Amino acid sequence: MATGRGKTPVVSKAPATTARPSMNPVAQSSVVDRVGRELRRAVLDGRLRPGQKFSISQLSSELGVSHIPVREALRHLESQGLVQLRPGRSGVVTPINEADLHEIYLLREAIETALIREAAPKYTDEHLATLHDQLVAMEAEVGDPEGDQFWLSHHQFHWGLLEPAASAWSERLLEPLWHAAERYLRLFFVEGVQLGPSMTEHIALYDAAERRSAKQLSDVLRSHLRENLEILSRSVRTLETNYAS
């Protein structure tokens, strides 16, 4: 249609549309995540024993998935120090030894006692309530150390003690140390060592946190870590002696 002279043509606007997402939604838990959780559990509970050799094709067959998610999951476990991959499609579960154990706990003690001293005055009532809930969750599962729930609550409790003073760097440093320590704990605490005394130490940590006592928290945590180290060292020495005989 012609327009009159001097009049501005009216340009019709297209109806507004909602922008379509450029990505398709993905499942919250990918195959790699699920494979990684199962392999990690197998290493921690001893189904994949320290020093045991494996092939990616063998694991893929047992898990019923292709080798690609298995390889990706193993790379993540390697970053946690739980497995060692070799050229080709094979690897070995990281062996255990006393020197390795001592270094793990030496680093944990240095980092965690420093952080907990800083964290103590920063605890809020809400934070302490969360710590209490985590402690209760640990106590509820203490009779089932082979299950995952106790160790999840244990991890959350220890992180909760440090979190008010922790940074992203703290977490990146501690995560592989905790994974490595948990492996020793689950291998040897499950096999005959009672968790009762350890729970007493965790209750003492919570009591010190309630008082917001930096010195008491640091002292109790140091004692807790050293006690665990002594128990685990004896177990590792026994195992190494058995392997040698």
N, C-alpha and C positions, 0 to 999 in steps of 0.2 A: 504494500500500500504506500502511495506517495505521501509525503508529509508536506505541510505548508511551509512556505519560505520563512526562514528565521526561527522555526521551531526545532527544538532538539528532539531527535528520534528517541522514543521510549524503548529501552532495551529490557526485555523480560528476563527475570532472574530464574535460574533453574532451582527447583525445590531443594532445600538443604538436605543433605544426606549425612548419615553417621559414618565417619571414617572407618574403613575396615582395617583390622589389625594386620600388620605385615607378617606376623608369625602365627603359626598354629599352636594352640595349647598342647602341652606335653604332659604325660603322666607325672605325678609328683615323685614317684620312685621309679627310676629308670632300671633297665636290666643290669647296667654296670653297678648301680647302687646295691641292688639285691644280691648280685653275685659277690660284690665286695663284702657285704655283711656276712654272708655265709662262709666265705673263705676266712675272713677275720675270726669269726667264731670258731672255725675248725682249728685255726692256729692257737687261739687262746685256750681252748678247752682240751688241746692235746690230740685231737683226731689227726691233725697234721703235726707230727712230732718234731722236736728240734733236730735239725740236721737231715730231715727226710727230704729226699729228692722227689721231684714231680715234673711232669710234662704238661704243657698247656692243653695238648690234645686229650690227655687222660682226664684232666679236671673238667674240660668242656664236655666230655662224654658223661662223666658222673653227674654234672649239673644240668645236662640237657640243653645246653646253649652253644652258640658258635664260639670260636676261639677269640673273637674280637672283644666282647665284653670281659672275658676272663683275663685277657692280656692287659686291658685297661685297669681292671680292678687290682691286678697284681702289681702294676706300677704304683698305685696308690699305697698298697701295703708295703711295698719296698721303701717308699718315702717315710713310712712309719717305723722302718727297721725290722719288720716282721718276717720278710722274705728277701732273698737275694736272687735276682734274675740273671740268667746266663745267656750267652749268645745262642741264637736259635730259639727254640720254643720250649725251654726247660728252666728249672730253677731249683732252689733248695730253701727249706724253712731255716731261718737264721738260727744257728746253734746257740746254746746257752753256755755261759761260763762265768766264773766268779769275778774276773776282772771287769767284764762288761757290766755285771750287776752293780759292782762298787761304783763305777763311773756314773751309771744312771742315778744312783742315790746320792752321790756326791753333788751332782749338778742340781738335783731336785732340792736338796737341803739348802744349797746356796741361794737358789732363786726363791723358793717358797718361804723360807724364814724371813728373807728381806721384805717380800711383798706382804706377808701377814702382819708384820710390825707396822707397816704403813696403813694397812686396811683397818686395823683394830679401832681407831678412833672414828672411822667413817661408817661403821655399822649403824643402820637405822633400825627402828623397831620392826619395820616391815621386812627388812633384810634378815633380821634374826628369826622372824617367824618362818620365812622361807627355809632357812637353815634347819630349823627345828623340824619342819615337814620332811626335809630330805633325810634327816637323822632317823625319824620315825619310819620312813620308808625302808631304810637300811635295816633297822631292827626287825621289821616285818619279814624280811627276806633272808635273814642271817642263817636260817636253817637250810637254805637252798643255794649254796655258793656255786653250784654248777649252772644255775640259771643266769640270765642276763640282767634281771631287774636289780639284784643287789649291787652289781658292778656299775650299772647306770646311775643308781642313787649315790653310790660311793664317789663316782666321778663328779657328779653335780655338787655333792657336799664339799669336796676339796676345792673345786673351782669357786664355789660360793664363798668360802673363807677368804679367798684372794681377790675376788672380782672387784671390790671397791677400789683397790689400788692397782689393778692390772690394766695393761694396755693391749692392743692388738699384737704387739711384739711379744709380750709376756705369754699370750696364748699360743702364738706360733712356736715359741721355744718350749713350752711345757707340754703341748699336745703329744709330740713324739716320745717324750720322756715318760708321760703317763701311760701311753700305749705299751711301751717297752716294759715298764714296771708292772702293769696289769698282767702281762703275759706270764711273768715269773709268779706273781701272786696267785693267778688262777691255776697255774700248773701245780704249785706246791701247797697252797692253802687248801685247795679242794682235796688234795691227796693226803688227808690225815691231820692237817694242822687246824685246830679249832679257831673260829673267828670271834669267839666270845671275848678274849682279852683285847683284841683289836677294837671291838665295839666299845669297851670300857675307855680306851684311849680317844675314840671319836666323841664320846660323851664328855670327856674332860676338855676336848677342844671346844665343844659347844659352850660348856660352862665358862671357859675363859673368854670366849667371844661375847657372851652375855655381859661379862664384867668390862668388856672392851679393854682388856689388859694386854698391851702389846708384848710385854716381857713374858707374861705367863703363856700367851698363845705361841710365841716363838719357842719357848722352852718345851712346851708340850708337843708341838709339831716336830721339833728336832728329836725328841725322845721317841716319838712314834715312828719316824722314818728310820732311825737307827735300830730300833727293836725289830722292825720288819726286815731290815737289811741283815741283821744277825740271824734271824730265823731262816731267811731265804738262802743265805750263804751256807749254812749248815746243810740245807737240803741239796744245794747244788754240789757241794763237796761230796756228799753221799752218792749222788747220781754219777758224778765223774769217777768216783772210786768203783762203782758197780760196772760202769762202761769199760774201765781199764782192766778189770779182773776177768 
